[in-house]
Amino acid sequence: MSMTELGRPLSVAEARRALARAFADASLDAPELDARLLISHALGLDHAGIVTAADRILDYSERQRVDAAATRRLGREPVARILGVKEFWSLPFRVTPAVLVPRPETETVIETALELIDTGGPRGRALRLADIGTGSGALLLALLHELPGAHGVGTDRSIDALEVAAENAVRLRLASRAGFVICDFGTALAGAFDLVVSNPPYVASHDIAGLAPEVRDHDPTLALDGGPDGLAAYRMIAADAARLLASGGHLLVEVGAGLAAAAAGLFSGTDLVVVSMPTDLAGIPRVLHVLRAADGSPPSGPRAQKTLGLLTETR
């Protein structure tokens, strides 16, 4: 489909409908939404602007911009990458080829973290946070947005990803409470964090080729590849978790579908216990909640239930 080749005039509304039809014919998941977002982007209009300008006829340069956006989407490039921004936790995050596009299911990590924090005291108290494998900074910055007394650090193996995260911190006015370090997971961090979060790579290497083109061809392999069984990152995090966490501290790690039980088995140690596995909106176990016991021994039975939801303040 090429709008620049159509002989007749084309209005904003007609262009949006044409994109939606083309996207539906290509079996894209959300053709109407994608069409609206891309028309907005190409023409510099918000949702209200599209309605107001519905009958306005596109000029040639506008048709070219709409064509370019449509061609990219029909090539299975995600809308967020065409726009250069993705909303996560109602915040706009810049995304580039160096970082994953934040996923809605990852918000389960934020929801679980805030439930823990609210149980332990006021959100404004001083807390030390770490986001291991921060990518765009989505987890760390969403938490800092909700926790005005918290300071945090994000790590990543990619300097390009850290540059994106640092830019997002500035754009969201959180740079004064966020730092970023290039390292392999948490290896460069001194530890004693009240809360550590992570969305590590968890796709088994041999499964990457079978992912949707939007993921396989556009997300960085470094952020997807979890090794032969998808558990390589969890092994590294589990081996270092007790050192990173303060006494009574919590680790929240996103897990891929079907990996929760296997990943949980890696966190067996004298100071660690998996307390719960919160599910996402689809009912899939999505987060491992791991506790470092305050007295150096893992709680069990009723005691484990008692510690659920308690988050210590920075001492």
VEXVO-253716 format. One line per 10 residues: their letters; for each residue y, x, z of N, C-alpha, C. Coordinates in nm, 3 decimals. Atoms other than C-alpha are relative to their C-alpha. Layout:
<pts>
a) Y/X/Z/Y/X/Z/Y/X/Z; ...;
</pts>
This chain:
<pts>
msmtelgrpl) -0.119/0.084/0.000/0.000/0.000/0.000/0.124/0.087/0.000; -0.124/-0.075/0.005/0.341/0.136/-0.096/0.115/-0.096/-0.022; -0.112/0.092/0.011/0.657/-0.060/-0.034/0.104/0.049/-0.100; -0.099/-0.054/0.095/0.867/0.174/-0.247/-0.037/-0.032/-0.143; 0.043/0.033/0.136/0.661/0.072/-0.549/0.010/-0.150/-0.031; -0.014/0.143/0.023/0.713/-0.302/-0.501/0.133/-0.028/-0.071; -0.120/0.026/0.078/0.963/-0.438/-0.752/0.097/-0.095/0.068; -0.087/0.101/-0.058/1.098/-0.724/-0.544/0.060/0.047/0.133; -0.057/-0.033/-0.131/1.327/-0.703/-0.240/-0.098/-0.037/0.111; 0.092/0.022/-0.111/1.147/-0.690/0.094/0.081/-0.004/0.130;
svaearrala) -0.072/0.013/-0.126/1.281/-0.813/0.427/-0.073/0.072/0.113; 0.062/-0.061/-0.118/1.214/-0.667/0.771/-0.124/-0.078/0.040; 0.115/0.083/-0.040/0.983/-0.960/0.855/-0.114/0.014/-0.100; 0.104/-0.013/0.101/0.797/-0.929/0.525/-0.069/0.137/0.010; 0.058/-0.133/-0.016/0.749/-0.556/0.579/-0.094/0.005/0.119; 0.087/0.002/-0.119/0.607/-0.616/0.926/-0.130/-0.073/-0.030; 0.121/0.076/0.033/0.365/-0.879/0.794/-0.089/0.078/-0.097; 0.079/-0.080/0.095/0.259/-0.650/0.508/-0.075/0.112/0.071; 0.068/-0.105/-0.077/0.182/-0.369/0.752/-0.114/-0.058/0.080; 0.105/0.062/-0.082/-0.014/-0.603/0.979/-0.122/-0.035/-0.085;
rafadaslda) 0.112/0.033/0.088/-0.225/-0.722/0.685/-0.077/0.126/-0.040; 0.066/-0.125/0.041/-0.293/-0.367/0.570/-0.081/0.059/0.115; 0.071/-0.054/-0.116/-0.391/-0.260/0.921/-0.123/-0.084/0.033; 0.115/0.087/-0.025/-0.617/-0.563/0.965/-0.109/0.026/-0.103; 0.098/-0.029/0.106/-0.784/-0.491/0.630/-0.073/0.133/0.026; 0.060/-0.130/-0.032/-0.848/-0.136/0.755/-0.078/-0.003/0.132; 0.075/0.020/-0.125/-1.011/-0.279/1.073/0.057/0.079/0.116; -0.063/-0.062/-0.116/-0.759/-0.121/1.309/0.002/-0.100/0.114; 0.021/0.086/-0.117/-0.780/-0.257/1.662/0.112/-0.099/0.027; -0.114/0.085/-0.036/-0.429/-0.398/1.709/0.101/-0.004/-0.115;
peldarllis) -0.086/-0.008/0.118/-0.276/-0.459/1.364/0.139/-0.056/0.021; -0.132/0.060/-0.021/0.008/-0.687/1.475/0.088/0.090/0.087; -0.077/-0.087/-0.090/0.115/-0.462/1.761/0.038/0.131/-0.070; -0.028/-0.125/0.071/0.086/-0.146/1.552/0.111/-0.019/-0.102; -0.102/0.026/0.101/0.294/-0.303/1.275/0.138/-0.013/0.064; -0.130/0.017/-0.066/0.569/-0.407/1.516/0.055/0.132/0.051; -0.047/-0.127/-0.055/0.585/-0.068/1.685/0.046/0.095/-0.110; -0.035/-0.093/0.107/0.594/0.123/1.358/0.123/-0.046/-0.077; -0.124/0.049/0.061/0.858/-0.101/1.201/0.119/0.032/0.090; -0.107/-0.034/-0.096/1.067/-0.056/1.517/0.038/0.147/-0.012;
halgldhagi) -0.022/-0.144/0.007/1.024/0.320/1.492/0.068/0.039/-0.132; -0.052/-0.039/0.132/1.093/0.346/1.119/0.143/-0.047/-0.022; -0.133/0.058/0.024/1.403/0.125/1.128/0.096/0.020/0.117; -0.087/-0.022/-0.115/1.538/0.224/1.469/0.040/-0.128/0.069; -0.028/0.130/-0.061/1.516/-0.131/1.603/-0.091/-0.022/0.120; 0.086/0.042/-0.109/1.392/-0.263/1.936/-0.060/-0.136/-0.037; 0.068/0.126/0.031/1.184/-0.581/1.962/0.100/-0.110/-0.034; -0.103/0.102/0.028/1.495/-0.801/1.978/0.066/0.026/-0.135; -0.063/-0.035/0.127/1.641/-0.613/1.683/-0.083/-0.042/-0.119; 0.089/0.044/0.108/1.337/-0.689/1.468/0.016/-0.149/-0.025;
vtaadrildy) -0.016/0.145/0.013/1.381/-1.060/1.538/0.135/-0.032/-0.063; -0.134/0.028/0.050/1.755/-1.055/1.475/0.015/0.037/-0.148; -0.014/-0.051/0.137/1.719/-0.854/1.153/-0.114/-0.045/-0.091; 0.120/0.041/0.073/1.412/-1.042/1.027/0.024/-0.022/-0.148; -0.027/0.035/0.140/1.577/-1.154/0.702/0.076/0.109/-0.076; -0.074/-0.107/0.069/1.761/-0.831/0.626/-0.090/0.073/-0.098; 0.077/-0.066/0.104/1.646/-0.662/0.306/0.001/0.151/0.023; 0.011/-0.145/-0.018/1.520/-0.305/0.339/0.059/0.073/-0.120; -0.042/-0.084/0.111/1.692/-0.038/0.135/-0.111/0.101/-0.033; 0.106/-0.088/0.048/1.498/0.231/-0.049/-0.042/0.102/0.106;
serqrvdaaa) 0.035/-0.100/-0.100/1.516/0.492/0.229/-0.077/-0.062/0.115; 0.075/0.068/-0.106/1.396/0.237/0.484/-0.143/-0.027/-0.045; 0.135/0.020/0.052/1.101/0.152/0.262/-0.080/0.129/0.006; 0.069/-0.129/-0.005/1.016/0.520/0.242/-0.046/0.032/0.142; 0.037/-0.029/-0.139/1.019/0.555/0.620/-0.115/-0.090/0.046; 0.109/0.092/-0.035/0.800/0.246/0.662/-0.130/0.045/-0.067; 0.118/-0.050/0.072/0.562/0.380/0.397/-0.062/0.120/0.071; 0.050/-0.122/-0.063/0.535/0.716/0.571/-0.073/-0.032/0.130; 0.064/0.038/-0.126/0.456/0.556/0.907/-0.132/-0.073/-0.026; 0.122/0.076/0.032/0.202/0.318/0.752/-0.110/0.092/-0.049;
trrlgrepva) 0.100/-0.093/0.053/0.029/0.600/0.565/-0.066/0.080/0.111; 0.056/-0.076/-0.112/-0.013/0.799/0.884/-0.095/-0.086/0.083; 0.088/0.085/-0.081/-0.157/0.502/1.074/-0.128/-0.034/-0.075; 0.120/0.029/0.078/-0.394/0.412/0.790/-0.091/0.121/-0.010; 0.080/-0.122/-0.008/-0.508/0.774/0.809/-0.060/0.021/0.137; 0.058/0.005/-0.135/-0.612/0.689/1.169/0.071/0.092/0.098; -0.081/-0.070/-0.100/-0.335/0.880/1.341/0.046/-0.103/0.101; -0.040/0.099/-0.102/-0.263/0.705/1.673/0.149/-0.031/-0.007; -0.140/0.042/0.001/0.060/0.509/1.696/0.084/0.088/0.092; -0.076/-0.083/-0.095/0.164/0.714/2.000/0.038/0.134/-0.060;
rilgvkefws) -0.033/-0.129/0.061/0.149/1.033/1.796/0.104/-0.015/-0.111; -0.103/0.026/0.101/0.355/0.880/1.517/0.136/-0.020/0.068; -0.124/0.023/-0.075/0.614/0.764/1.770/0.044/0.123/0.078; -0.031/-0.117/-0.083/0.591/1.087/1.970/0.013/-0.032/0.146; -0.013/0.040/-0.140/0.580/0.895/2.296/-0.107/-0.103/0.032; 0.099/0.096/-0.048/0.328/0.699/2.502/0.038/-0.046/0.140; -0.029/0.052/-0.132/0.392/0.470/2.796/-0.122/0.014/0.090; 0.106/-0.011/-0.101/0.185/0.546/3.108/0.064/-0.030/0.133; -0.054/0.045/-0.128/0.242/0.380/3.444/0.146/-0.046/-0.017; -0.134/0.053/0.036/0.549/0.215/3.279/0.105/0.109/-0.016;
lpfrvtpavl) -0.090/-0.113/0.023/0.700/0.560/3.216/-0.024/0.055/-0.141; 0.018/-0.055/0.135/0.763/0.713/2.870/-0.033/0.149/0.005; 0.041/-0.140/0.003/0.577/1.040/2.814/0.002/0.051/-0.144; 0.006/-0.064/0.131/0.641/1.265/2.517/-0.139/0.058/-0.020; 0.130/-0.057/0.033/0.316/1.362/2.344/0.012/0.081/-0.129; 0.007/-0.087/0.117/0.245/1.638/2.094/-0.147/0.029/-0.028; 0.141/-0.037/0.024/-0.073/1.775/1.933/-0.062/0.085/0.109; 0.052/-0.086/-0.106/-0.107/1.998/2.241/-0.058/-0.077/0.117; 0.042/0.077/-0.117/-0.185/1.712/2.480/-0.073/-0.127/-0.040; 0.062/0.131/0.017/-0.405/1.407/2.514/0.106/-0.108/0.004;
vprpetetvi) -0.080/0.121/-0.019/-0.245/1.069/2.466/-0.050/-0.067/0.129; 0.045/0.063/-0.125/-0.253/0.915/2.818/-0.066/-0.135/-0.028; 0.079/0.121/0.020/-0.510/0.634/2.839/0.025/-0.101/0.113; -0.019/0.101/-0.106/-0.473/0.302/3.027/-0.099/0.015/0.114; 0.100/-0.010/-0.108/-0.798/0.364/3.219/0.034/0.110/0.100; -0.038/-0.108/-0.090/-0.648/0.680/3.366/0.094/-0.048/0.110; -0.086/0.056/-0.105/-0.405/0.461/3.560/-0.082/-0.036/0.124; 0.085/0.024/-0.117/-0.704/0.390/3.787/0.015/0.112/0.102; -0.022/-0.112/-0.092/-0.644/0.737/3.935/0.127/-0.024/0.081; -0.127/0.026/-0.069/-0.283/0.643/4.018/-0.017/-0.115/0.099;
etalelidtg) 0.021/0.115/-0.089/-0.385/0.306/4.164/-0.077/0.040/0.125; 0.080/-0.043/-0.114/-0.648/0.469/4.385/0.081/0.090/0.093; -0.082/-0.091/-0.081/-0.409/0.741/4.501/0.103/-0.076/0.083; -0.102/0.074/-0.074/-0.138/0.494/4.598/-0.060/-0.087/0.110; 0.067/0.075/-0.106/-0.386/0.280/4.790/-0.030/0.091/0.120; 0.026/-0.096/-0.108/-0.486/0.589/4.989/0.128/0.031/0.076; -0.126/-0.040/-0.063/-0.128/0.687/5.054/0.059/-0.114/0.082; -0.055/0.114/-0.073/-0.017/0.338/5.156/-0.076/-0.025/0.129; 0.079/0.018/-0.122/-0.302/0.322/5.409/0.037/0.103/0.105; -0.026/-0.109/-0.094/-0.201/0.653/5.562/0.140/0.005/0.057;
gprgralrla) -0.137/-0.005/-0.050/0.171/0.587/5.611/0.099/-0.033/-0.110; -0.102/0.034/0.099/0.502/0.541/5.428/-0.008/0.090/-0.123; 0.004/-0.078/0.124/0.524/0.654/5.067/0.103/0.113/-0.003; -0.107/-0.100/0.003/0.836/0.855/5.142/-0.031/0.126/0.079; 0.028/-0.118/-0.082/0.660/1.107/5.367/-0.029/0.122/-0.087; 0.022/-0.125/0.073/0.617/1.472/5.268/-0.148/0.017/-0.031; 0.137/-0.020/0.045/0.301/1.533/5.066/-0.003/0.111/-0.103; 0.020/-0.104/0.100/0.168/1.824/4.861/-0.107/-0.045/-0.098; 0.089/0.050/0.104/0.008/1.726/4.530/-0.032/0.109/-0.101; 0.035/-0.086/0.113/-0.176/1.911/4.255/-0.070/-0.083/-0.105;
digtgsgall) 0.064/0.066/0.115/-0.278/1.791/3.909/-0.066/0.109/-0.083; 0.076/-0.106/0.067/-0.552/2.010/3.762/-0.031/-0.042/-0.144; 0.012/0.037/0.140/-0.544/2.008/3.383/0.100/-0.108/-0.035; -0.104/0.105/0.001/-0.214/1.823/3.370/0.033/-0.053/-0.138; -0.032/0.050/0.134/-0.168/1.797/2.992/0.147/-0.039/-0.011; -0.137/0.049/0.013/0.143/1.584/2.938/0.071/-0.015/0.134; -0.057/0.018/-0.133/0.197/1.571/3.314/-0.008/-0.143/0.050; -0.002/0.143/-0.030/0.117/1.201/3.324/-0.040/-0.032/0.144; 0.043/0.031/-0.136/-0.079/1.193/3.652/0.099/0.050/0.104; -0.090/-0.059/-0.099/0.146/1.428/3.845/0.134/-0.073/0.003;
lallhelpga) -0.134/0.056/0.005/0.474/1.277/3.728/0.001/-0.148/0.038; 0.009/0.139/-0.044/0.361/0.916/3.775/-0.007/-0.007/0.152; 0.008/-0.002/-0.146/0.271/1.001/4.135/0.132/0.040/0.063; -0.129/-0.042/-0.055/0.596/1.185/4.200/0.105/-0.110/-0.014; -0.092/0.112/0.020/0.784/0.885/4.058/-0.015/-0.102/0.113; 0.027/0.100/-0.104/0.619/0.665/4.323/0.017/0.056/0.141; 0.001/-0.065/-0.132/0.636/0.919/4.610/0.122/0.090/0.015; -0.126/-0.076/-0.001/0.995/1.032/4.673/0.000/0.123/0.090; 0.005/-0.116/-0.088/0.898/1.279/4.948/-0.101/0.105/-0.042; 0.106/-0.091/0.044/0.621/1.450/4.753/0.050/0.109/-0.092;
hgvgtdrsid) -0.019/-0.109/0.096/0.623/1.783/4.570/-0.136/0.031/-0.059; 0.129/-0.025/0.062/0.356/1.882/4.323/0.003/0.109/-0.104; 0.016/-0.103/0.103/0.222/2.137/4.080/-0.107/-0.046/-0.097; 0.099/0.030/0.103/0.040/2.086/3.752/-0.048/0.128/-0.065; 0.055/-0.118/0.066/-0.193/2.340/3.594/-0.060/-0.039/-0.134; 0.068/0.021/0.128/-0.327/2.376/3.244/-0.031/0.135/-0.060; 0.035/-0.124/0.070/-0.497/2.637/3.028/0.085/0.021/-0.124; -0.081/-0.006/0.121/-0.254/2.564/2.743/0.147/0.011/0.034; -0.144/-0.014/-0.023/0.101/2.696/2.756/0.077/-0.106/-0.076; -0.067/0.106/0.077/0.194/2.444/2.486/-0.003/-0.133/0.075;
alevaaenav) 0.009/0.122/-0.079/0.070/2.160/2.705/0.097/0.005/0.118; -0.090/-0.012/-0.114/0.266/2.291/3.003/0.145/-0.016/-0.041; -0.136/0.020/0.049/0.582/2.299/2.793/0.031/-0.148/-0.017; -0.018/0.144/0.013/0.532/1.931/2.716/0.015/-0.064/0.138; -0.006/0.056/-0.136/0.468/1.851/3.084/0.135/0.030/0.065; -0.128/-0.038/-0.059/0.779/2.043/3.192/0.114/-0.081/-0.063; -0.103/0.080/0.065/0.989/1.859/2.933/-0.004/-0.144/0.050; 0.011/0.136/-0.054/0.854/1.525/3.057/0.057/-0.007/0.142; -0.057/-0.002/-0.136/0.946/1.624/3.413/0.152/-0.007/-0.005; -0.145/0.004/0.014/1.303/1.685/3.301/0.046/-0.137/-0.046;
rlrlasragf) -0.038/0.130/0.055/1.320/1.363/3.098/-0.009/-0.110/0.105; 0.020/0.102/-0.102/1.194/1.163/3.397/0.075/0.033/0.130; -0.082/-0.041/-0.115/1.430/1.344/3.639/-0.085/0.032/0.122; 0.091/-0.038/-0.108/1.143/1.481/3.844/-0.021/0.151/0.007; 0.022/-0.144/0.011/1.175/1.852/3.761/0.023/0.073/0.133; -0.029/-0.068/-0.126/1.314/1.941/4.104/-0.117/-0.006/0.098; 0.116/0.013/-0.090/0.985/1.833/4.266/-0.131/0.034/-0.068; 0.122/-0.031/0.076/0.740/1.950/4.001/0.003/0.143/-0.050; 0.016/-0.133/0.056/0.615/2.295/3.908/-0.123/0.005/-0.086; 0.113/-0.009/0.093/0.373/2.406/3.638/-0.048/0.144/-0.012;
vicdfgtala) 0.061/-0.132/-0.003/0.131/2.698/3.628/-0.110/0.006/-0.105; 0.109/-0.016/0.096/-0.091/2.826/3.347/-0.116/0.071/0.069; 0.121/-0.058/-0.059/-0.442/2.889/3.478/-0.118/-0.090/-0.035; 0.122/0.075/0.023/-0.800/2.770/3.451/-0.024/-0.092/0.118; 0.011/0.100/-0.106/-0.811/2.450/3.657/0.087/0.040/0.119; -0.084/-0.030/-0.116/-0.697/2.543/4.012/-0.002/0.144/0.043; 0.026/-0.137/-0.044/-0.769/2.916/4.013/0.124/0.074/0.049; -0.122/-0.072/-0.040/-0.405/3.025/4.054/0.070/-0.066/0.118; -0.065/0.072/-0.109/-0.325/2.779/4.334/-0.050/0.050/0.135; 0.033/-0.051/-0.133/-0.317/2.879/4.699/-0.078/-0.101/0.083;
gafdlvvsnp) 0.076/0.099/-0.075/-0.457/2.551/4.826/0.082/-0.077/0.100; -0.057/0.083/-0.106/-0.390/2.323/5.123/0.080/-0.118/-0.055; -0.065/0.118/0.054/-0.299/2.020/4.911/-0.053/-0.126/0.069; 0.040/0.128/-0.058/-0.302/1.673/5.060/-0.075/-0.086/-0.101; 0.063/0.079/0.105/-0.402/1.520/4.728/-0.009/0.085/-0.126; 0.022/-0.065/0.130/-0.552/1.677/4.415/-0.054/-0.105/-0.095; 0.047/0.094/0.101/-0.594/1.470/4.100/-0.035/0.078/-0.127; 0.037/-0.067/0.125/-0.750/1.555/3.766/-0.062/-0.099/-0.097; 0.070/0.067/0.110/-0.847/1.405/3.433/-0.054/0.111/-0.090; 0.051/-0.118/0.070/-1.067/1.690/3.307/-0.070/-0.038/-0.130;
pyvashdiag) 0.080/0.029/0.120/-1.244/1.720/2.971/-0.142/-0.039/0.040; 0.133/0.045/-0.041/-1.570/1.526/2.993/-0.086/-0.052/-0.116; 0.084/0.039/0.115/-1.701/1.463/2.641/-0.100/0.112/-0.027; 0.100/-0.101/0.034/-2.029/1.644/2.575/0.030/0.057/-0.138; -0.039/-0.068/0.124/-1.975/1.898/2.298/-0.059/-0.065/-0.124; 0.068/0.056/0.117/-2.229/1.739/2.064/0.044/-0.143/-0.030; -0.046/0.137/0.021/-2.063/1.395/2.104/0.139/-0.007/-0.063; -0.138/0.002/0.048/-1.716/1.498/1.987/0.007/-0.048/-0.145; -0.003/0.039/0.141/-1.799/1.455/1.618/-0.012/-0.151/-0.019; 0.018/0.143/0.012/-1.887/1.091/1.684/0.111/-0.084/0.060;
lapevrdhdp) -0.111/0.074/-0.058/-1.560/0.997/1.854/0.082/-0.069/-0.110; -0.090/0.067/0.094/-1.310/0.762/1.690/0.095/0.103/-0.062; -0.089/-0.097/0.065/-1.090/0.945/1.436/0.131/0.022/0.075; -0.125/-0.014/-0.075/-0.783/0.875/1.651/-0.012/0.104/0.111; 0.025/-0.098/-0.106/-0.940/1.091/1.924/-0.049/0.132/-0.059; 0.064/-0.120/0.054/-1.159/1.335/1.732/0.096/0.087/-0.081; -0.083/-0.076/0.093/-0.898/1.435/1.476/0.140/0.030/0.053; -0.139/-0.014/-0.043/-0.583/1.422/1.688/0.016/0.047/0.144; -0.009/-0.054/-0.136/-0.657/1.502/2.055/-0.048/0.145/-0.001; 0.042/-0.140/-0.003/-0.686/1.873/2.139/-0.143/0.015/0.052;
tlaldggpdg) 0.140/-0.019/-0.040/-1.050/1.984/2.161/-0.009/0.057/0.140; -0.001/-0.061/-0.133/-0.965/2.188/2.471/0.003/-0.106/0.109; -0.011/0.106/-0.100/-0.886/1.863/2.652/-0.113/-0.102/-0.007; 0.112/0.093/0.016/-1.198/1.683/2.530/-0.134/0.060/0.039; 0.134/-0.062/-0.004/-1.488/1.930/2.537/-0.042/0.033/0.142; 0.052/-0.021/-0.135/-1.681/1.908/2.863/-0.126/0.083/0.004; 0.120/-0.083/0.002/-1.956/2.146/2.756/-0.122/-0.078/-0.043; 0.123/0.062/0.053/-2.318/2.069/2.662/-0.034/-0.136/0.061; 0.034/0.126/-0.065/-2.357/1.789/2.917/0.122/-0.079/0.046; -0.122/0.068/-0.040/-1.993/1.690/2.971/0.044/0.030/0.142;
laayrmiaad) -0.025/-0.022/-0.143/-1.997/1.827/3.328/0.060/0.136/0.032; -0.046/-0.138/-0.027/-1.861/2.181/3.285/0.125/0.002/0.086; -0.124/0.001/-0.078/-1.515/2.097/3.421/-0.025/-0.045/0.143; 0.029/0.048/-0.135/-1.657/1.907/3.717/-0.066/0.110/0.084; 0.062/-0.110/-0.075/-1.866/2.209/3.814/0.107/0.097/0.050; -0.105/-0.092/-0.040/-1.556/2.429/3.821/0.087/-0.061/0.110; -0.083/0.066/-0.101/-1.353/2.174/4.016/-0.075/-0.011/0.132; 0.080/0.015/-0.122/-1.635/2.111/4.265/-0.013/0.131/0.075; 0.016/-0.130/-0.064/-1.678/2.482/4.330/0.124/0.044/0.074; -0.127/-0.046/-0.057/-1.309/2.518/4.422/0.068/-0.105/0.084;
aarllasggh) -0.070/0.112/-0.062/-1.228/2.180/4.575/0.028/0.022/0.148; -0.020/-0.018/-0.144/-1.278/2.271/4.940/0.114/0.097/0.029; -0.110/-0.097/-0.018/-1.041/2.568/4.904/0.135/-0.063/-0.030; -0.126/0.058/0.042/-0.774/2.359/4.732/0.051/-0.108/0.095; -0.039/0.113/-0.083/-0.775/2.068/4.976/0.033/0.042/0.142; -0.028/-0.015/-0.143/-0.610/2.064/5.314/-0.108/-0.072/0.080; 0.092/0.071/-0.086/-0.821/1.952/5.607/0.035/-0.149/-0.002; -0.025/0.143/0.014/-0.858/1.577/5.557/0.059/-0.040/-0.134; -0.059/0.028/0.130/-0.729/1.606/5.201/-0.096/-0.069/-0.094; 0.077/0.082/0.092/-0.846/1.399/4.906/0.010/0.053/-0.142;
llvevgagla) 0.008/-0.034/0.142/-0.955/1.473/4.551/-0.037/-0.126/-0.077; 0.030/0.112/0.088/-0.945/1.205/4.282/-0.018/0.054/-0.141; 0.032/-0.055/0.130/-1.116/1.298/3.956/-0.047/-0.112/-0.092; 0.047/0.097/0.098/-1.146/1.078/3.650/-0.135/0.044/-0.055; 0.132/-0.030/0.058/-1.500/1.054/3.513/-0.022/-0.086/-0.123; 0.034/0.074/0.120/-1.628/0.948/3.174/-0.108/-0.103/0.028; 0.101/0.104/-0.015/-1.847/0.642/3.129/-0.140/0.062/0.004; 0.136/-0.048/-0.014/-2.199/0.715/3.250/-0.014/0.133/0.071; 0.006/-0.132/-0.062/-2.107/1.042/3.422/0.022/-0.001/0.151; -0.042/0.004/-0.140/-2.009/0.922/3.768/-0.107/0.055/0.095;
aaaaglfsgt) 0.105/-0.043/-0.094/-2.344/0.975/3.942/-0.028/0.149/-0.013; 0.028/-0.142/0.020/-2.407/1.315/3.787/0.114/0.086/0.052; -0.115/-0.076/-0.049/-2.055/1.435/3.864/0.007/-0.003/0.151; -0.003/0.011/-0.146/-2.076/1.306/4.221/-0.098/0.097/0.064; 0.100/-0.090/-0.056/-2.389/1.513/4.278/0.046/0.144/0.009; -0.051/-0.137/-0.003/-2.188/1.830/4.215/0.088/0.027/0.122; -0.093/-0.017/-0.112/-1.961/1.769/4.514/-0.071/-0.004/0.135; 0.072/-0.009/-0.127/-2.221/1.834/4.782/0.030/0.135/0.061; -0.036/-0.124/-0.068/-2.091/2.093/5.027/0.029/-0.030/0.145; -0.018/0.020/-0.144/-2.030/2.145/5.396/0.129/-0.073/0.034;
dlvvvsmptd) -0.129/0.061/-0.033/-1.671/2.022/5.378/0.037/-0.115/-0.092; -0.036/0.100/0.100/-1.689/1.765/5.096/-0.097/-0.118/0.004; 0.085/0.118/0.014/-1.817/1.411/5.057/0.065/-0.094/-0.101; -0.050/0.103/0.090/-1.784/1.154/4.780/0.005/-0.131/0.079; -0.020/0.119/-0.082/-1.638/0.854/4.959/-0.018/-0.128/-0.080; 0.008/0.122/0.080/-1.614/0.603/4.674/0.011/0.035/-0.148; -0.014/-0.015/0.145/-1.620/0.554/4.296/0.072/-0.123/-0.054; -0.076/0.115/0.051/-1.340/0.312/4.202/-0.025/-0.024/-0.148; 0.024/0.038/0.138/-1.388/0.123/3.876/0.130/-0.034/-0.071; -0.115/0.041/0.079/-1.146/0.056/3.591/-0.007/-0.150/-0.026;
lagiprvlhv) -0.006/0.143/0.025/-1.056/-0.288/3.457/-0.125/-0.053/-0.070; 0.125/0.041/0.066/-1.379/-0.293/3.254/-0.120/0.006/0.094; 0.110/-0.008/-0.097/-1.585/-0.243/3.571/-0.080/0.128/-0.008; 0.069/-0.128/0.015/-1.684/0.113/3.475/0.046/0.096/0.109; -0.043/-0.102/-0.097/-1.686/0.374/3.756/0.086/0.104/-0.070; -0.097/-0.081/0.074/-1.379/0.574/3.658/0.054/0.117/0.082; -0.059/-0.102/-0.086/-1.275/0.786/3.958/-0.099/0.039/0.109; 0.070/-0.048/-0.119/-1.458/1.002/4.209/0.103/0.028/0.108; -0.087/-0.026/-0.115/-1.287/0.994/4.546/-0.078/0.091/0.095; 0.067/-0.102/-0.080/-1.386/1.311/4.731/0.091/0.038/0.117;
lraadgspps) -0.074/-0.032/-0.123/-1.280/1.388/5.088/-0.044/0.134/0.055; 0.033/-0.117/-0.081/-1.262/1.719/5.269/0.015/-0.040/0.146; 0.000/0.049/-0.138/-1.358/1.630/5.624/0.093/0.082/0.088; -0.099/-0.065/-0.085/-1.099/1.709/5.889/-0.061/0.098/0.098; 0.059/-0.088/-0.100/-1.348/1.874/6.124/-0.099/0.100/-0.060; 0.086/-0.098/0.064/-1.537/2.079/5.865/-0.140/-0.049/-0.027; 0.132/0.054/0.031/-1.840/1.850/5.840/0.016/-0.130/-0.077; -0.018/0.120/0.082/-1.890/1.576/5.582/-0.035/-0.125/0.077; 0.032/0.125/-0.067/-1.869/1.223/5.721/-0.111/-0.072/-0.074; 0.105/0.079/0.063/-2.157/0.987/5.655/-0.008/-0.134/0.071;
gpraqktlgl) 0.019/0.131/-0.058/-2.249/0.626/5.718/0.131/-0.066/0.038; -0.120/0.070/-0.043/-1.992/0.427/5.919/0.122/0.090/0.002; -0.113/-0.091/-0.009/-1.778/0.737/5.963/0.064/0.019/-0.137; -0.054/-0.014/0.134/-1.741/0.775/5.589/0.086/-0.120/-0.037; -0.079/0.119/0.028/-1.622/0.416/5.564/0.132/0.003/0.077; -0.121/-0.006/-0.080/-1.371/0.479/5.841/0.104/0.092/-0.062; -0.095/-0.094/0.056/-1.215/0.773/5.660/0.055/-0.047/-0.135; -0.045/0.048/0.130/-1.176/0.579/5.333/0.144/-0.049/0.011; -0.138/0.045/0.003/-0.807/0.541/5.257/0.095/0.078/0.087; -0.089/-0.076/-0.086/-0.671/0.792/5.506/0.046/0.125/-0.072;
ltetr) -0.057/-0.118/0.064/-0.439/1.055/5.365/0.091/0.068/0.099; -0.077/-0.069/-0.101/-0.298/1.320/5.595/0.138/0.037/-0.051; -0.132/-0.048/0.036/0.066/1.414/5.597/-0.001/0.153/0.002; -0.012/-0.145/-0.002/0.169/1.772/5.525/0.044/0.044/0.138; -0.032/-0.047/-0.134/0.175/1.962/5.847/0.097/0.117/-0.003;
</pts>
